[in-house]
Amino acid sequence: MTFHSPLAFLLLLLVPLLYAARRFGAGRGRRASLRFSSTRNAARSGRSWRQRLGFLPDLLRLLAIVCLVIALARPQKGLEQVRDLNEGIAIMMVVDRSSSMAAEMPFEGQRLNRLEIVKRVFERFVLGDGEDLDGRPNDLVGMVSFARYPETTCPLTLAHGALPRFLESVRLARPRTNEDGTALGDAAALAAARLEKAEEAMARQAPDRADQYDIKSKVMIVLTDGRQTAGKRDPVDAARLAADWGIKVYTIAVGEEDAMVGQDTLFGRFLRQARGQGADTRTLKAMAAAAGGRFYEARDARGLKEIYREIDELERSEIESLRFMDYKELFLPFAAAAFALLALEVALNCTIFRKIP
């Protein structure tokens, strides 16, 4: 609750003066009286309930004055209305989860596989880490993961709190199975299709904000440590398709060719040389060039975080918030209470507490 005219409370300083004037005023000595030879017997009779409550009319008047002062101060209940006029970015992450992503890299004092590091850094990119990455609270974010086949792991969403649960479902493909492979082109094409329908996704999730949310740009971040071994669509053709739909493509080659993979045995954990030919940097560069983006190489976890920090700075959006207060006047109950108290005081003075003469 707030008050429109708080200076009106200064009138409360007059209340003690009015009480003193009422109780000890000069007019009190000029009241009519009767003479008695002795009041001893009257004193023995004690005080009646009427005498004990004789202060009540004066108290009611003082309370009425207090209520009137509060009403003059105009109490208000303010409800802040916030209308965010957002310019957001639709970001689709395309992550390789083939078996080659099992190669390990050091990360914050421990060794983790590439896929786990990619997931952790991407989560910080979206939610923020309190240091270099501020997060993307106003952006639509989704993920496509791929091995031999691509799949939409997380649809484009503003509900970023659900992202960690989606990331938990992204796991390495088992080596030497029908699941393993690298369908880079098909995954990029699927992500482009999801981004092309970003406005529809926004309208489904938040129809009340669809007319206030403007997708400033659409971005695809492709991350892999290998080269295409499966799928039907050429990666560069998929990037050109994305460019036709106004989508910018950033590509990241992660890891090194001489990476090590951890293997648990009966005698403990050992590291062995990872198999693979490394990322196809030529294709990744061509994809970025075809869709107006950039190509990056992340040889370790620190380098990957720096790449995300640079992309975070390149792809920022402006947010304008319109705030206003909707006030509800609350003076009427106090004014009504003051009127009721005054009416009750007059009624008591004219009946129960009436003094004769």
Summary of the structure (lengths in Angstrom):
residues: 357
radius of gyration: 38.6
end to end distance: 47.3
largest distance: 124.9
contacts: 1073
relative contact order: 0.17
helix: 43%
strand: 26%
